[in-house]
Amino acid sequence: MVTGAGGFIARGLLANLEGRGVRTQGLDLPDRSGHVIRCVDLSDLEATERAFTSAAADLGRGATVFHLAGFANASVCRADPPGAFAANVTATANVLEACRLVGISRIVFPSTALVYALPGRLPIDEQASLGPRSIYAASKIAAESMLAGYAADYNFSIDIARLGNVYGPGGPAESVASTLLRQVLGDGHVHLRTLAPVRDFIHRDDVAEGFVRLAEAGSEPGLRVFNLSSGVPTSIAQLADLAGRAVGNATPAVETEPGTRRDDQIALDVESLYRRTGWKPAIPLLEGLMQTLNAIREEVR
């Protein structure tokens, strides 16, 4: 069962699962599309319980829930903190309670590398200190705490995957990768506030595969936390250069506020994921950017 089934990552996950012949059910709000076959407002506990009761009758109590629903845009969360906590915390609590009531105990949950305190020593492993610097990150930490409580009290089997920057065809237009590609496709000039931050980019299809591998790796009770990303640090300046190469344009990127955010660096240690699953992401950044570029070109035609 996949919540948030109309979202960017969830669409890739459903395609992956269906390609393996796995029977799936998608849950999302009524205004989402794609693989969604059941509409439900997860902030409504009674509606969530009804949807999970029906899904459990179809999929069985041994089903895995990939809880991907929620606000994933930091700017949206900043503009609407109550909405962010309703979507990311209350909805998670409702999903957990619905699972408990119907007898489902296996959950895979996407969190974010933004929960880690910065600056920190790179690469960042799962034992690093937490320090949210946004409403979005705070809501994810709160959701992680809810998951930990259900794992402890009710013997749930939960894997949390803290993601790097997810990109790929069909990704949000406001993401840094999409922004860069759209700029170089336009007049060829890239203007960003700063090129200094370092991020860890991972293709949406690699994220989907990582989720599936975690689900397959074992369902023993308890809470486990994994970094799920490429493990490769890439500055925004380097990303801009790769975006230019993907388009065939070598115009240098321009900083509008040079010298800012020099300590804003995230690169994840992914060894725990490898030890658990034996798998690492497979799509190189330049290849993934070219895929994203082709999708944007099709979109604007």
N, C-alpha and C positions, 0 to 999 in steps of 0.2 A: 504494500500500500504506500502510495506516494502523496504526501500533502503538498500543497502549492504546485499542483501538477502542471499549471499553465506557465510556470516560471522558466527562466532561461536554463538553469542547471537541471531542473526537474524534467524538462523536455528531453534533454540528452540522456538522463538516467532512464526514463521510460523507454526510449529507443534502444538503449543498451539491454535492458531487461527483456523487452519483447523480442529483440534479436536472438536472445538465448532461449526463447520459448517459455519464458516465465510468465505465468498468469499475473496480471497486474490490475489494480484499481487506482485511479487518480482522484484526489479530492482537491477542490479549490472553490473560490468564490464564483458566483454565477457569471461574472463578466469576463472570466478567463476562458481561453480556448485550447485547442490542441487535443491532448489525450484525455481530457477531463471527462469522466462519465458520471460523476456524482458531485453536485454542488452543495457546499456546506460552509457556514460561517463558523470558523473554529473559535471565535471569541464567545460563542454561545455554547455553554456546556451541554445543555439538553440536545441541541442539534448535533453536536459532535458525538455524543453517546449514541444517538440514533444511527448516524452514518457509520460508526465503527461497529455497531451491532450487526448491521446489514453486511458490511464488508467482511467481518469475521465469519459470518454464516457462509459466505462465498469462498473465502480464501483459507479459512481454518484458523485455529488459535496459534498454529505454528508460524503464522505470517510474520514477515519483517516489515516494520513501519519505517520508512524514510521520511522523517519530518522536516520538510524543506520549506514549509509555508512561513511567511513573515516578511518584515521590511528588511531589505538587504542594502538599501541606499542610505549612506550616512547623512546626506543632506536632507532627505525626506524625514529621517528620524530627528534631526536637529530642529526641523520646522514643526514637528508634531510629536513631542515627547510622550504625551498620553497615548497617542495612537501607536507609537513605536512599542511601548510596553504592553499594550493590548495585543498587538500582533505577534510580538516576539516572546513575551513572558506569559501572559494570561492564556494565549492560545496553546503554548507548550504545556502549561499546567492542565488545560482541558484535554489535550491529546493524551497525556500521561494517565489522567484519571479515567478517560474512556478506555484506554488499553487495559488498565487494571480491572475495570468492571467487566470487560468481555473476555479477559484471560489471555491477552497478547502481552508479551513481555520483552520482545526483541525490537530495539530501536537503534537506528543510525541517524545522527544529528549533525548538521553542518554548523560549525561556529566560525570564528575568524581569527586570523593572526593579529588583528587589531586589539585583542584582549591583552596582549603582552605589554608590560611596562617598557618604555623607551626613554633614553637610549639603553641598549643592552648589548651584550657580547654576541657577535654573530659566529656561526648560525645559532638561532634561538631554538632551544629544545623545550620539551613539554614541561620541564620542571622550572622554567624561568618564571620570575615574578609576574603577577598580573597587575595591570594598571590602566584601566580604561581611560581614554582621552576623548571620548565622545559618547553621546546618548546611545548610539548604535552599539558600540563595544560594551557599554554598561548593560544594555538589555541582553546581550549575548551571554555575559557572565551570569546574570540573574537566571537566564534559562538553563545554563550549565548547572547551576546550583540546584534547580528544581530536578533536573535529571539525576544528579548525584543522590538527592534525597529518595527518589523512587527506587533507584538501584539498591540503596542501603536498606530501606524499609520493606520493600516488596520483592527483592531478588530479581529485579529486572536485569537484562543483559543489554548494556548500552555502550555504543561506540560514538565518541565525539570526534569529529574531524575538523581541526582548525585549518581553514583554507587561506592560501595566499590570494593574490589578485587573479580572479577568474576572468578569462576572456575567450573569444571565439566567435564564429559566425552566429549572427542573431543575438549577440550580446547587447547590453544596454548602451545606448548612444552616448551616455554621459561618462562611461568608463574611460580611464586614461588611454587604453589601447585604441578604443573606437574614436576618441577625440583626436588623437594623433593621426590616425589613418584618414579621418574625414578632412582634417586640415591639409594634409599633403595631397589628397585627392582634389582639394579645392584649388587654391591659388599656389599650392606648393610650399607655403610658408607656415612654420609651426611657431606659435607664440603661447608659452605657458608661464605661469607665475614663477615657478622654480623648476630646475632640472636636477636638483640635488638629491631628492629622496631616492632611496633604494627600496625596491620591492621584489617580491618573488612571484613570478607570473606562471600560471598553469592553465592549460587549455580545458575548456568545459568538458570535452570528451574524456580527458584524463581524469578529471574529477569524478565523472560518472563511473568510470572503471574502478577508481579507487574505492568509491562507496560500495560497489558490488563485491570487490575483493575483501573488504572489511566484513561485509555481511556473511561471506562464505568462510571466513577464517575461524569462526567459532562462536558459540552462543552461550558460553558459561556465564553465570550470574556475575554482576559487578559493573563498575564504570571504568572505561578505558578511554584515554585521550591520546589522539595522534595528530601530528602535523601532516597535512596532506597538501603538498605543493611540489614544485620542481626541485627545490633545494638550491636553486641558482640565483644569486643576487644580481639584479639588473637595475641600474640607475635609470631615472626618467630620461636623462641625456642619451644613454645607450639605447633605450627603447625608441626614442625619436630617430636615432640613426638607423635602427633596424626598420622602422616604419618607412623611412625614406628609401632604404634599399629595396623594400618590398614593392614600392611604387616606381622605383627607378629614378628617384629624385634625391640628390645629395645636398640640398639646401640646408645649412645649419639651423638648428632650432634656436629660438631667442627667448631668454628669460626676461619677464617683465618686472620681477622683484629679485634680482640676483643676491645671493648671500643668505637667503632664508632657508630654514629647515635643514641645516646641515647634519643634525643629529637624528633625522627621521629615516632610520634604516631598518628594514625587515628582510631577513633571509632565514628560512626555516630549516632546521635539522629534521630530515625525513627518515632517519635510520630506524626509528621505532616502527614506523609503517612498514618498512621493508622487512624487518624481523618478524612482524606479525603476519604479513601476507606474501612475502617473497616477490613483491611487485614494485616497480617504480614507473613514474610517468614516462611516456614514450614520444610525445610530440614536441620537437624543438621549437623554440620561440619564433624564429624566422618563418618556419613552415606554417605555424599556426597563424601568424600575422598575415601571411599571404592568403590563407583560407578566409580569414576575416575580411581582408581587403576585397576578395572576389565577391563575398556576400554583400558587402556595402555597395559595390558597383552594381550588382543586380537590383539592389533595393532602390537605388536612385535613378534607375533607367525609366 
